[in-house]
Structure formats: C-alpha cells, structure tokens
Amino acid sequence: MRGRILFAPASTVLAHAGRCLMLARELDRRGHCVLLAGDARFLREWTRQDPRLGYVELPDIPAGEGLRILRSLWKRPDLRWLHTHVRAELELLDRVRPDLVVVDFRLTMFISARRRGIPIVSLLGGRWLYPYAAKPYRAFRTAPAFWVRRLLGERLSEMVIPRGFRWLLRYKIRPYRRLLAHYGLEPKRDLWELFLGDMNLILDSELLAPTRPLPENFVRVGPVHWEPSLPEPEWLAEWTSRRPVIYVTLGSTGHPRLFRQVLGILGRTSYRVILTTGGQIRFAPEEVPENVRVETFLPGRRIMERADVVICHGGAGTVYQAIAAGTPCLIVATHFEQELLGQEIEEHGAGRLLALPEVIADPMRLRRTLDEMLEHREAYARNMQRLHHAHRHLDGVQAAAAAIEAFLNRLEGREPVGASALGAEGG
C-alpha cells in the first residue's frame, strides 16, 4: 500500500528533525507521499534542497525552552503554547488527511492524531523505555538531579533519585493531561503513556539500550542519524596532521556556557581542536585560539575518523556516528537520556562520562578526563572498535522504513494514494 505519511518531529532539535528527514527520504524513494511538519529552523531548508519532500510550518517549542524544561526540577510547558500547537496540528490533519503520522517526540501531535483517529508511529530512543529497562536506573548526575545529590549526599540520593524520576515525569505531564481532558481523550498518568503510538520503533541497539521483552507493537530498528551532505573540508588533512586531534560537537542542544568553557580549557594547548557549533553560538575571531578551528556544520563521521577523541553531549546520533568511526567519546551529558547512553559507553570502556553541572563546577575536570583518555587511548579505541563491529550490520533507515510499510499494509479500509497527493504542501 502506498500511503500519505506525515512526519511530526520535535523540529527545533537537530537529532529529531534529522532522523525524520532520513526516513522521509527513504519512504519517498519507495513511492510514498511524505510531508514534514514543524518549525522552519531545519526543515524548510532541507525540503528546499530535496523538493520531492513536502513541508508545512507548524509552531514548536523553542529548543532552548525545551531544554530548560528537561533540565529544571519545576518548569513545565506553557499550556497556552500547547493549545496553540494542537489547534495548528488539527487544522493540518484535517487539510492533509494522512494515512498515518510518524511522531518523533512532538508530544502535542500524539493528542491531535488521537483526536482525529489517525494511526501513530512513534520513534523512540531506547532510554525512554524505562518501564521495560533491563537494569535499574542509577541516581542521575545531570540537572536537576545534580542539585538533589548535593543536598542529600551520595548514599541517600541513590535511594531517592531513581524513585523520584517517575514522580518528576508525572509532574511534568500535567499540562498535557489538561489538554487530553479538554479534547475528551483518555487520561495518561505517565509521560511514557503519552508518547506511545499504535506502532513504536526503537531507534537504538539492544547493546546500548537493553530492555526486557516488549509488547508486539514495538520494533527495534536500530540507530537512525542525520549528518549534513558536505564535502570533506580542504583544510582537514593539514589540520589533523599534528596530534592529538579533538573533535568537539554538541549537536543543536549544547549549553552556550559549555562552548566557551571548552575554548577556555582546550585553547592555547598542544591539542588540535575542531569545534562545530550547529549555529547555536557565534565567536568573534579574536575569541578563537590558533589551535582551534570553529565551523557551523561539518561531515561529522569524516571528522571523527581523523580525531583521537570526540567530546560530545551524548546525543544518540552523535554517539552512533562515533561508533561508526571507531573513535572514543568523552560525553558531557546535559540531561538524563544522554547520561544513560554515556553510562553504557563508559561501561563498555569506549569512553568517559561527565555531567554538565560537574564541568561547570570544576572546568578542569574536563581537561583531566581528556588527558586520562589520551594517555590510555589505545584501550579506549579497542573497546570502541568492538562496539563498531557489533553495530556495523545495523541499518536503521531501511529497517524503520520496512516496519512503517508493514504497518501501512495492516491498516484496512484505507483509500489508495496517488504520487502527487501531498505535492501541494511542498516547501
């Protein structure tokens, strides 16, 4: 069955928008009609470069605001924003009438699609499957747990924080519960219940996101990650001819203070540093030391293949790129999902994990950890190569596209769709 497929990512976050783009391209190649919806920050330019893909703008929570909600103990989404988002989504669904909606953490779209009775495919990171986690979560070190640890101490925190994690997510979901009630939908007690779809695709490997047995409507497809279609820069060979080479990349959700701390810690050292900003911050030329090269975007995997260590925030896309390149990671996690992935990398001996509040409190901790990794780089590299070999057979894009097609074929009573059904929505 050829279908109308609407993609609705958390579109101000590069990882979520990028993996929807990768799947949309593959499903378009297979003959489906695809439309990407969300903030213009990334999606508008991408669909201009790939005119077969449709695009329509929807309001979204700004990336910085979303991160503040995630990192804060008390902050929750503004209910007025959420109502605005749902109204825009309902209007779009009524106009486009998709056969299914693929949602990548745009939480209001779960409400809108359910209100219209449209099937949902949910794209999930394995670390959000906490009811099915194969091993218990430890006390987190990222905010807001960092401050709780300081208040309670290590021993008590190990008891309180894992239990408080579920309570915190239930507290954060309250604005969405009010939305569900407003639209006459079944209430959800937990964030986990809100972002489940009719079909759920896990974009992680079993090795790095182990779970207990899952229900039948879960399919583990493996990692899906985007990187820009850019040529290898002309300066790369000369820049990486001297060692060690450190590649710093913080996705689209890096903390501005961390960018500046990295410059302060690694600048004017013997390291050759390549730093990508993702457009999040600008540096005046006089701020950039001679041993640091700053770019907005680069072909990440190619840079990683020439680096000795990757310093990153622990986003799944970046970490899986590093695994593909076989380069050890020093992860500075900014929230719990990144921290959980960092724990797995550290347990496999393929890198080290720090939390953003730890680095802000003691900036030289980053330098000490990096020096330790470089001193024992061969061991870290061997362990990362083991992860590389364990993941090299995975093709998340093909597996996810096949799972979406199989789900479409199970939907009965749907009208066949022509190839130009969504063409009018193109950007």
C-alpha positions as a Markdown table, in Angstrom:
| # | Residue | x | y | z |
|---|---|---|---|---|
| 1 | Met | 0.0 | 0.0 | 0.0 |
| 2 | Arg | 1.3 | 3.5 | -0.9 |
| 3 | Gly | 0.3 | 6.0 | 1.7 |
| 4 | Arg | 0.2 | 9.6 | 2.8 |
| 5 | Ile | 2.7 | 9.8 | 5.6 |
| 6 | Leu | 3.1 | 12.9 | 7.8 |
| 7 | Phe | 6.3 | 13.3 | 9.9 |
| 8 | Ala | 6.0 | 15.5 | 13.0 |
| 9 | Pro | 9.3 | 15.7 | 14.9 |
| 10 | Ala | 10.4 | 17.9 | 17.8 |
| 11 | Ser | 11.6 | 20.1 | 15.0 |
| 12 | Thr | 13.8 | 22.6 | 16.8 |
| 13 | Val | 16.1 | 19.7 | 17.8 |
| 14 | Leu | 18.5 | 18.6 | 15.1 |
| 15 | Ala | 18.5 | 14.9 | 16.0 |
| 16 | His | 14.7 | 14.5 | 15.9 |
| 17 | Ala | 14.3 | 16.6 | 12.8 |
| 18 | Gly | 17.2 | 14.9 | 11.1 |
| 19 | Arg | 16.2 | 11.3 | 11.6 |
| 20 | Cys | 12.6 | 12.1 | 10.3 |
| 21 | Leu | 14.3 | 13.6 | 7.2 |
| 22 | Met | 16.2 | 10.4 | 6.7 |
| 23 | Leu | 13.1 | 8.2 | 6.9 |
| 24 | Ala | 11.1 | 10.6 | 4.8 |
| 25 | Arg | 13.6 | 10.4 | 2.0 |
| 26 | Glu | 13.6 | 6.6 | 2.1 |
| 27 | Leu | 9.8 | 6.3 | 2.1 |
| 28 | Asp | 9.6 | 8.9 | -0.7 |
| 29 | Arg | 12.1 | 6.7 | -2.7 |
| 30 | Arg | 9.7 | 3.7 | -2.1 |
| 31 | Gly | 6.9 | 5.6 | -3.7 |
| 32 | His | 5.0 | 7.0 | -0.7 |
| 33 | Cys | 3.8 | 10.6 | -0.3 |
| 34 | Val | 5.6 | 12.3 | 2.6 |
| 35 | Leu | 5.2 | 15.6 | 4.3 |
| 36 | Leu | 7.4 | 17.0 | 7.0 |
| 37 | Ala | 5.8 | 19.4 | 9.5 |
| 38 | Gly | 7.4 | 21.6 | 12.1 |
| 39 | Asp | 9.5 | 24.7 | 12.8 |
| 40 | Ala | 11.4 | 26.2 | 9.8 |
| 41 | Arg | 14.8 | 26.1 | 11.6 |
| 42 | Phe | 16.0 | 22.9 | 9.9 |
| 43 | Leu | 13.1 | 21.5 | 7.9 |
| 44 | Arg | 12.5 | 24.4 | 5.5 |
| 45 | Glu | 16.0 | 24.5 | 4.0 |
| 46 | Trp | 16.2 | 20.7 | 3.9 |
| 47 | Thr | 13.0 | 20.4 | 1.9 |
| 48 | Arg | 14.1 | 23.2 | -0.5 |
| 49 | Gln | 17.2 | 21.1 | -1.2 |
| 50 | Asp | 15.0 | 18.0 | -1.7 |
| 51 | Pro | 11.9 | 19.3 | -3.5 |
| 52 | Arg | 10.2 | 15.9 | -3.7 |
| 53 | Leu | 9.6 | 16.2 | 0.1 |
| 54 | Gly | 6.7 | 18.4 | 1.2 |
| 55 | Tyr | 6.9 | 20.8 | 4.1 |
| 56 | Val | 4.5 | 22.8 | 6.1 |
| 57 | Glu | 5.4 | 25.1 | 9.0 |
| 58 | Leu | 4.0 | 24.3 | 12.5 |
| 59 | Pro | 4.8 | 26.2 | 15.7 |
| 60 | Asp | 7.1 | 24.3 | 18.1 |
| 61 | Ile | 8.6 | 24.8 | 21.5 |
| 62 | Pro | 11.9 | 26.6 | 21.0 |
| 63 | Ala | 14.9 | 24.3 | 21.6 |
| 64 | Gly | 16.3 | 26.4 | 24.5 |
| 65 | Glu | 12.9 | 26.4 | 26.2 |
| 66 | Gly | 12.5 | 22.6 | 25.8 |
| 67 | Leu | 15.9 | 22.0 | 27.3 |
| 68 | Arg | 15.1 | 24.3 | 30.3 |
| 69 | Ile | 12.0 | 22.2 | 30.9 |
| 70 | Leu | 14.0 | 19.0 | 30.7 |
| 71 | Arg | 16.8 | 20.2 | 33.0 |
| 72 | Ser | 14.6 | 22.0 | 35.5 |
| 73 | Leu | 13.0 | 20.5 | 38.6 |
| 74 | Trp | 9.8 | 22.6 | 38.4 |
| 75 | Lys | 9.5 | 24.1 | 35.0 |
| 76 | Arg | 6.7 | 22.7 | 32.8 |
| 77 | Pro | 5.4 | 23.6 | 29.2 |
| 78 | Asp | 3.2 | 26.6 | 29.0 |
| 79 | Leu | -0.4 | 25.4 | 28.5 |
| 80 | Arg | -1.2 | 28.3 | 26.1 |
| 81 | Trp | 1.6 | 27.2 | 23.8 |
| 82 | Leu | 0.3 | 23.6 | 23.8 |
| 83 | His | -3.2 | 24.7 | 22.9 |
| 84 | Thr | -1.8 | 26.8 | 20.0 |
| 85 | His | 0.2 | 23.7 | 18.8 |
| 86 | Val | -2.8 | 21.4 | 18.9 |
| 87 | Arg | -5.1 | 23.8 | 17.1 |
| 88 | Ala | -2.5 | 24.2 | 14.3 |
| 89 | Glu | -2.0 | 20.4 | 14.2 |
| 90 | Leu | -5.7 | 19.7 | 14.0 |
| 91 | Glu | -6.1 | 22.1 | 11.1 |
| 92 | Leu | -3.2 | 20.5 | 9.3 |
| 93 | Leu | -4.5 | 17.0 | 9.8 |
| 94 | Asp | -8.0 | 18.0 | 8.5 |
| 95 | Arg | -6.4 | 19.5 | 5.4 |
| 96 | Val | -3.8 | 16.8 | 4.6 |
| 97 | Arg | -5.8 | 13.7 | 5.9 |
| 98 | Pro | -2.7 | 11.4 | 6.2 |
| 99 | Asp | -2.9 | 7.7 | 6.5 |
| 100 | Leu | -0.6 | 7.8 | 9.4 |
| 101 | Val | 1.5 | 10.2 | 11.4 |
| 102 | Val | 5.1 | 9.4 | 12.3 |
| 103 | Val | 5.8 | 11.3 | 15.6 |
| 104 | Asp | 9.3 | 11.9 | 16.9 |
| 105 | Phe | 8.8 | 13.4 | 20.4 |
| 106 | Arg | 6.4 | 16.2 | 19.3 |
| 107 | Leu | 4.1 | 15.4 | 22.3 |
| 108 | Thr | 1.1 | 17.5 | 21.2 |
| 109 | Met | 0.8 | 15.6 | 18.0 |
| 110 | Phe | 0.0 | 12.4 | 19.9 |
| 111 | Ile | -3.0 | 14.3 | 21.3 |
| 112 | Ser | -4.0 | 15.8 | 17.9 |
| 113 | Ala | -3.7 | 12.5 | 16.0 |
| 114 | Arg | -5.7 | 10.6 | 18.6 |
| 115 | Arg | -8.4 | 13.3 | 18.5 |
| 116 | Arg | -8.7 | 12.7 | 14.7 |
| 117 | Gly | -8.4 | 8.9 | 15.0 |
| 118 | Ile | -5.2 | 8.8 | 12.8 |
| 119 | Pro | -2.8 | 5.9 | 13.5 |
| 120 | Ile | 0.5 | 6.9 | 15.0 |
| 121 | Val | 4.0 | 5.5 | 14.6 |
| 122 | Ser | 6.2 | 6.7 | 17.4 |
| 123 | Leu | 10.0 | 7.0 | 17.1 |
| 124 | Leu | 11.6 | 6.3 | 20.4 |
| 125 | Gly | 15.0 | 6.3 | 21.9 |
| 126 | Gly | 15.6 | 3.2 | 23.9 |
| 127 | Arg | 16.4 | 5.1 | 27.1 |
| 128 | Trp | 12.8 | 6.4 | 27.2 |
| 129 | Leu | 11.5 | 2.8 | 27.7 |
| 130 | Tyr | 12.0 | 3.0 | 31.4 |
| 131 | Pro | 9.1 | 0.6 | 32.4 |
| 132 | Tyr | 11.0 | -2.1 | 30.4 |
| 133 | Ala | 14.6 | -1.2 | 31.2 |
| 134 | Ala | 16.7 | -4.3 | 31.6 |
| 135 | Lys | 18.6 | -2.9 | 34.6 |
| 136 | Pro | 17.5 | -0.3 | 37.2 |
| 137 | Tyr | 18.4 | 3.3 | 36.6 |
| 138 | Arg | 21.1 | 4.7 | 38.9 |
| 139 | Ala | 20.9 | 8.1 | 40.5 |
| 140 | Phe | 21.4 | 10.7 | 37.8 |
| 141 | Arg | 24.2 | 13.3 | 37.9 |
| 142 | Thr | 22.7 | 15.7 | 35.4 |
| 143 | Ala | 20.4 | 18.6 | 36.3 |
| 144 | Pro | 18.1 | 18.7 | 38.2 |
| 145 | Ala | 19.4 | 15.5 | 40.0 |
| 146 | Phe | 22.8 | 17.1 | 40.4 |
| 147 | Trp | 21.4 | 19.6 | 43.0 |
| 148 | Val | 19.5 | 16.9 | 44.8 |
| 149 | Arg | 22.7 | 14.9 | 45.1 |
| 150 | Arg | 24.5 | 17.9 | 46.6 |
| 151 | Leu | 21.6 | 18.3 | 49.1 |
| 152 | Leu | 21.1 | 14.7 | 50.1 |
| 153 | Gly | 24.6 | 13.2 | 49.6 |
| 154 | Glu | 25.5 | 10.2 | 47.6 |
| 155 | Arg | 24.1 | 7.3 | 49.7 |
| 156 | Leu | 20.6 | 8.8 | 50.2 |
| 157 | Ser | 20.5 | 10.1 | 46.6 |
| 158 | Glu | 20.9 | 6.5 | 45.3 |
| 159 | Met | 17.7 | 5.7 | 47.0 |
| 160 | Val | 15.7 | 8.9 | 46.4 |
| 161 | Ile | 16.5 | 9.9 | 42.8 |
| 162 | Pro | 15.5 | 6.8 | 40.8 |
| 163 | Arg | 12.2 | 6.7 | 42.6 |
| 164 | Gly | 11.7 | 10.5 | 42.2 |
| 165 | Phe | 12.4 | 10.2 | 38.5 |
| 166 | Arg | 8.9 | 8.7 | 37.7 |
| 167 | Trp | 7.3 | 11.2 | 40.0 |
| 168 | Leu | 9.0 | 14.1 | 38.2 |
| 169 | Leu | 7.8 | 12.9 | 34.8 |
| 170 | Arg | 4.3 | 12.6 | 36.1 |
| 171 | Tyr | 4.6 | 16.2 | 37.4 |
| 172 | Lys | 5.9 | 17.4 | 34.0 |
| 173 | Ile | 3.0 | 15.8 | 32.1 |
| 174 | Arg | 0.2 | 17.7 | 33.9 |
| 175 | Pro | -0.3 | 20.3 | 31.2 |
| 176 | Tyr | -0.7 | 17.5 | 28.7 |
| 177 | Arg | -3.3 | 15.8 | 31.0 |
| 178 | Arg | -5.3 | 19.0 | 30.9 |
| 179 | Leu | -5.1 | 19.0 | 27.1 |
| 180 | Leu | -6.3 | 15.4 | 27.0 |
| 181 | Ala | -9.2 | 16.3 | 29.2 |
| 182 | His | -10.1 | 19.3 | 27.1 |
| 183 | Tyr | -10.3 | 17.2 | 24.0 |
| 184 | Gly | -12.2 | 14.4 | 25.7 |
| 185 | Leu | -9.3 | 11.8 | 25.4 |
| 186 | Glu | -8.3 | 9.1 | 27.8 |
| 187 | Pro | -6.2 | 10.5 | 30.6 |
| 188 | Lys | -2.5 | 9.5 | 30.8 |
| 189 | Arg | -0.8 | 9.1 | 34.2 |
| 190 | Asp | 2.8 | 9.0 | 33.0 |
| 191 | Leu | 4.8 | 10.6 | 30.2 |
| 192 | Trp | 5.5 | 7.1 | 29.0 |
| 193 | Glu | 1.8 | 6.5 | 28.3 |
| 194 | Leu | 1.5 | 9.8 | 26.3 |
| 195 | Phe | 4.2 | 9.1 | 23.7 |
| 196 | Leu | 3.3 | 5.5 | 22.8 |
| 197 | Gly | 1.9 | 5.0 | 19.3 |
| 198 | Asp | 0.0 | 2.3 | 17.6 |
| 199 | Met | 3.4 | 1.1 | 16.4 |
| 200 | Asn | 6.6 | 2.0 | 18.2 |
| 201 | Leu | 10.1 | 2.0 | 16.6 |
| 202 | Ile | 13.1 | 1.8 | 18.9 |
| 203 | Leu | 16.0 | 3.7 | 17.3 |
| 204 | Asp | 18.7 | 2.1 | 19.4 |
| 205 | Ser | 20.6 | -1.2 | 19.5 |
| 206 | Glu | 20.0 | -3.8 | 22.2 |
| 207 | Leu | 23.6 | -3.5 | 23.2 |
| 208 | Leu | 23.3 | 0.2 | 24.2 |
| 209 | Ala | 19.6 | 0.3 | 25.3 |
| 210 | Pro | 18.8 | -3.2 | 26.7 |
| 211 | Thr | 15.2 | -3.9 | 27.6 |
| 212 | Arg | 13.1 | -6.7 | 29.0 |
| 213 | Pro | 10.7 | -8.4 | 26.5 |
| 214 | Leu | 8.5 | -5.7 | 24.8 |
| 215 | Pro | 4.9 | -5.8 | 23.6 |
| 216 | Glu | 4.2 | -6.8 | 20.0 |
| 217 | Asn | 3.7 | -3.3 | 18.7 |
| 218 | Phe | 7.4 | -2.4 | 19.5 |
| 219 | Val | 10.0 | -3.0 | 16.8 |
| 220 | Arg | 13.7 | -2.4 | 17.4 |
| 221 | Val | 15.1 | -1.0 | 14.1 |
| 222 | Gly | 18.5 | 0.4 | 15.3 |
| 223 | Pro | 20.0 | 3.8 | 15.1 |
| 224 | Val | 18.9 | 6.5 | 12.6 |
| 225 | His | 21.0 | 9.6 | 12.4 |
| 226 | Trp | 21.5 | 12.5 | 10.1 |
| 227 | Glu | 24.6 | 14.4 | 9.1 |
| 228 | Pro | 24.9 | 17.2 | 6.5 |
| 229 | Ser | 25.8 | 16.4 | 2.9 |
| 230 | Leu | 29.0 | 18.3 | 2.9 |
| 231 | Pro | 32.4 | 17.6 | 1.3 |
| 232 | Glu | 35.4 | 17.0 | 3.4 |
| 233 | Pro | 36.9 | 20.4 | 4.0 |
| 234 | Glu | 40.2 | 21.3 | 2.2 |
| 235 | Trp | 41.9 | 22.2 | 5.4 |
| 236 | Leu | 41.2 | 18.9 | 7.2 |
| 237 | Ala | 44.3 | 16.9 | 6.1 |
| 238 | Glu | 46.7 | 19.6 | 7.1 |
| 239 | Trp | 44.9 | 20.4 | 10.4 |
| 240 | Thr | 44.9 | 16.8 | 11.5 |
| 241 | Ser | 48.5 | 16.1 | 10.5 |
| 242 | Arg | 49.5 | 17.0 | 14.1 |
| 243 | Arg | 48.3 | 15.2 | 17.1 |
| 244 | Pro | 46.3 | 14.8 | 19.2 |
| 245 | Val | 43.1 | 15.9 | 17.4 |
| 246 | Ile | 40.0 | 16.6 | 19.5 |
| 247 | Tyr | 36.6 | 17.0 | 17.8 |
| 248 | Val | 34.0 | 18.9 | 19.8 |
| 249 | Thr | 30.4 | 18.6 | 18.7 |
| 250 | Leu | 27.3 | 19.4 | 20.8 |
| 251 | Gly | 24.5 | 18.8 | 18.3 |
| 252 | Ser | 21.8 | 21.5 | 18.4 |
| 253 | Thr | 21.3 | 21.4 | 22.1 |
| 254 | Gly | 24.7 | 22.3 | 23.6 |
| 255 | His | 24.9 | 24.6 | 26.5 |
| 256 | Pro | 26.4 | 28.0 | 25.5 |
| 257 | Arg | 28.5 | 28.1 | 28.6 |
| 258 | Leu | 30.0 | 24.7 | 27.7 |
| 259 | Phe | 31.1 | 26.0 | 24.3 |
| 260 | Arg | 33.0 | 28.8 | 26.0 |
| 261 | Gln | 34.5 | 26.6 | 28.7 |
| 262 | Val | 35.8 | 24.2 | 26.0 |
| 263 | Leu | 37.5 | 27.1 | 24.3 |
| 264 | Gly | 39.0 | 28.2 | 27.6 |
| 265 | Ile | 40.2 | 24.8 | 28.6 |
| 266 | Leu | 41.4 | 23.4 | 25.3 |
| 267 | Gly | 42.5 | 26.7 | 23.6 |
| 268 | Arg | 46.2 | 27.5 | 23.5 |
| 269 | Thr | 47.2 | 23.9 | 24.2 |
| 270 | Ser | 49.1 | 21.3 | 22.1 |
| 271 | Tyr | 45.7 | 19.9 | 21.1 |
| 272 | Arg | 44.4 | 20.4 | 17.6 |
| 273 | Val | 40.7 | 21.2 | 18.2 |
| 274 | Ile | 37.8 | 21.2 | 15.7 |
| 275 | Leu | 34.6 | 22.6 | 17.1 |
| 276 | Thr | 31.2 | 22.6 | 15.4 |
| 277 | Thr | 28.5 | 24.9 | 16.8 |
| 278 | Gly | 25.4 | 23.8 | 15.0 |
| 279 | Gly | 24.6 | 27.5 | 14.7 |
| 280 | Gln | 23.9 | 27.8 | 18.4 |
| 281 | Ile | 26.6 | 30.4 | 19.2 |
| 282 | Arg | 28.9 | 32.8 | 17.4 |
| 283 | Phe | 32.5 | 33.6 | 18.3 |
| 284 | Ala | 34.4 | 36.8 | 17.4 |
| 285 | Pro | 37.6 | 36.0 | 15.5 |
| 286 | Glu | 39.7 | 37.2 | 18.5 |
| 287 | Glu | 37.9 | 34.7 | 20.8 |
| 288 | Val | 39.2 | 31.7 | 18.8 |
| 289 | Pro | 42.7 | 30.5 | 19.7 |
| 290 | Glu | 45.1 | 29.4 | 17.0 |
| 291 | Asn | 44.8 | 25.7 | 17.8 |
| 292 | Val | 41.0 | 25.7 | 17.5 |
| 293 | Arg | 39.0 | 25.6 | 14.2 |
| 294 | Val | 35.3 | 26.6 | 14.6 |
| 295 | Glu | 32.7 | 25.7 | 12.0 |
| 296 | Thr | 28.9 | 25.7 | 12.0 |
| 297 | Phe | 28.5 | 22.2 | 10.4 |
| 298 | Leu | 30.9 | 19.6 | 9.2 |
| 299 | Pro | 30.6 | 16.0 | 7.8 |
| 300 | Gly | 30.7 | 14.5 | 11.3 |
| 301 | Arg | 31.8 | 11.0 | 10.6 |
| 302 | Arg | 34.7 | 12.0 | 8.4 |
| 303 | Ile | 35.9 | 14.4 | 11.1 |
| 304 | Met | 35.6 | 11.7 | 13.8 |
| 305 | Glu | 37.6 | 9.2 | 11.7 |
| 306 | Arg | 40.5 | 11.6 | 11.9 |
| 307 | Ala | 40.1 | 12.5 | 15.5 |
| 308 | Asp | 41.7 | 10.9 | 18.6 |
| 309 | Val | 38.7 | 11.7 | 20.9 |
| 310 | Val | 35.2 | 13.1 | 20.3 |
| 311 | Ile | 33.9 | 15.4 | 23.0 |
| 312 | Cys | 30.1 | 15.5 | 22.7 |
| 313 | His | 26.9 | 15.9 | 24.7 |
| 314 | Gly | 25.8 | 12.2 | 24.4 |
| 315 | Gly | 23.1 | 12.6 | 21.8 |
| 316 | Ala | 22.3 | 9.3 | 20.2 |
| 317 | Gly | 23.0 | 10.5 | 16.7 |
| 318 | Thr | 26.5 | 11.8 | 17.6 |
| 319 | Val | 27.4 | 8.7 | 19.7 |
| 320 | Tyr | 26.4 | 6.3 | 17.0 |
| 321 | Gln | 28.4 | 8.3 | 14.5 |
| 322 | Ala | 31.4 | 8.0 | 16.8 |
| 323 | Ile | 30.8 | 4.2 | 17.0 |
| 324 | Ala | 30.7 | 4.0 | 13.2 |
| 325 | Ala | 34.0 | 6.0 | 13.1 |
| 326 | Gly | 35.5 | 3.9 | 15.9 |
| 327 | Thr | 36.6 | 7.0 | 17.9 |
| 328 | Pro | 36.3 | 7.1 | 21.7 |
| 329 | Cys | 33.9 | 9.6 | 23.3 |
| 330 | Leu | 34.1 | 11.9 | 26.2 |
| 331 | Ile | 30.5 | 12.7 | 26.9 |
| 332 | Val | 29.4 | 15.8 | 28.8 |
| 333 | Ala | 25.7 | 14.9 | 29.3 |
| 334 | Thr | 23.2 | 17.7 | 29.8 |
| 335 | His | 20.1 | 15.6 | 30.7 |
| 336 | Phe | 19.2 | 12.1 | 31.8 |
| 337 | Glu | 18.8 | 10.5 | 28.4 |
| 338 | Gln | 22.3 | 11.5 | 27.3 |
| 339 | Glu | 23.6 | 10.4 | 30.7 |
| 340 | Leu | 22.1 | 6.9 | 30.3 |
| 341 | Leu | 23.8 | 6.5 | 26.9 |
| 342 | Gly | 27.0 | 7.8 | 28.4 |
| 343 | Gln | 26.8 | 5.2 | 31.2 |
| 344 | Glu | 26.6 | 2.4 | 28.5 |
| 345 | Ile | 29.6 | 3.8 | 26.6 |
| 346 | Glu | 31.6 | 4.1 | 29.8 |
| 347 | Glu | 30.7 | 0.6 | 30.9 |
| 348 | His | 31.9 | -0.8 | 27.6 |
| 349 | Gly | 35.2 | 1.0 | 28.1 |
| 350 | Ala | 34.7 | 3.1 | 24.9 |
| 351 | Gly | 34.7 | 6.5 | 26.6 |
| 352 | Arg | 34.1 | 8.5 | 29.7 |
| 353 | Leu | 31.0 | 10.3 | 31.1 |
| 354 | Leu | 30.8 | 13.6 | 32.8 |
| 355 | Ala | 27.7 | 15.7 | 33.6 |
| 356 | Leu | 27.4 | 19.3 | 32.6 |
| 357 | Pro | 26.9 | 20.6 | 36.2 |
| 358 | Glu | 30.2 | 18.8 | 37.2 |
| 359 | Val | 32.1 | 20.5 | 34.4 |
| 360 | Ile | 30.6 | 23.9 | 35.2 |
| 361 | Ala | 31.5 | 23.5 | 38.9 |
| 362 | Asp | 35.0 | 22.3 | 38.1 |
| 363 | Pro | 36.1 | 23.2 | 34.5 |
| 364 | Met | 39.5 | 21.5 | 34.7 |
| 365 | Arg | 37.7 | 18.2 | 35.3 |
| 366 | Leu | 37.1 | 18.1 | 31.6 |
| 367 | Arg | 40.9 | 18.6 | 30.9 |
| 368 | Arg | 41.9 | 15.9 | 33.4 |
| 369 | Thr | 39.5 | 13.4 | 32.0 |
| 370 | Leu | 40.6 | 14.1 | 28.4 |
| 371 | Asp | 44.3 | 13.8 | 29.4 |
| 372 | Glu | 43.5 | 10.4 | 31.0 |
| 373 | Met | 41.7 | 9.2 | 27.9 |
| 374 | Leu | 44.6 | 10.3 | 25.6 |
| 375 | Glu | 47.1 | 8.5 | 27.9 |
| 376 | His | 45.1 | 5.3 | 27.5 |
| 377 | Arg | 43.7 | 5.9 | 24.1 |
| 378 | Glu | 44.6 | 2.5 | 22.6 |
| 379 | Ala | 42.5 | 0.7 | 25.2 |
| 380 | Tyr | 39.5 | 3.1 | 24.7 |
| 381 | Ala | 39.9 | 2.7 | 20.9 |
| 382 | Arg | 40.0 | -1.1 | 21.1 |
| 383 | Asn | 36.8 | -1.1 | 23.0 |
| 384 | Met | 35.1 | 1.4 | 20.7 |
| 385 | Gln | 36.1 | -0.9 | 17.8 |
| 386 | Arg | 34.3 | -3.7 | 19.5 |
| 387 | Leu | 31.2 | -1.6 | 19.5 |
| 388 | His | 31.8 | -0.6 | 15.9 |
| 389 | His | 31.9 | -4.3 | 14.8 |
| 390 | Ala | 28.8 | -5.1 | 16.9 |
| 391 | His | 26.8 | -2.3 | 15.1 |
| 392 | Arg | 28.1 | -2.4 | 11.6 |
| 393 | His | 25.3 | -4.7 | 10.3 |
| 394 | Leu | 22.5 | -2.3 | 11.5 |
| 395 | Asp | 20.7 | -0.2 | 9.0 |
| 396 | Gly | 18.1 | 1.7 | 11.0 |
| 397 | Val | 16.7 | 3.7 | 8.0 |
| 398 | Gln | 15.9 | 0.6 | 5.9 |
| 399 | Ala | 14.5 | -1.3 | 8.9 |
| 400 | Ala | 12.3 | 1.6 | 10.0 |
| 401 | Ala | 11.0 | 2.2 | 6.5 |
| 402 | Ala | 10.2 | -1.5 | 6.2 |
| 403 | Ala | 8.4 | -1.5 | 9.5 |
| 404 | Ile | 6.3 | 1.6 | 8.6 |
| 405 | Glu | 5.4 | -0.1 | 5.3 |
| 406 | Ala | 4.4 | -3.3 | 7.0 |
| 407 | Phe | 2.2 | -1.2 | 9.4 |
| 408 | Leu | 0.6 | 0.6 | 6.5 |
| 409 | Asn | -0.2 | -2.7 | 4.9 |
| 410 | Arg | -2.0 | -3.8 | 8.0 |
| 411 | Leu | -4.3 | -0.8 | 8.0 |
| 412 | Glu | -7.5 | -1.9 | 6.4 |
| 413 | Gly | -10.1 | 0.2 | 4.5 |
| 414 | Arg | -7.7 | 2.9 | 3.5 |
| 415 | Glu | -8.0 | 4.7 | 0.2 |
| 416 | Pro | -5.0 | 4.2 | -2.2 |
| 417 | Val | -3.0 | 7.3 | -2.6 |
| 418 | Gly | -1.6 | 8.9 | -5.8 |
| 419 | Ala | 2.0 | 10.0 | -6.1 |
| 420 | Ser | 1.1 | 13.7 | -6.0 |
| 421 | Ala | -1.3 | 13.7 | -3.1 |
| 422 | Leu | 0.9 | 15.9 | -0.9 |
| 423 | Gly | 2.6 | 17.8 | -3.6 |
| 424 | Ala | 0.7 | 21.0 | -2.9 |
| 425 | Glu | 2.2 | 21.2 | 0.6 |
| 426 | Gly | 5.7 | 21.3 | -0.7 |
| 427 | Gly | 8.1 | 24.0 | 0.6 |
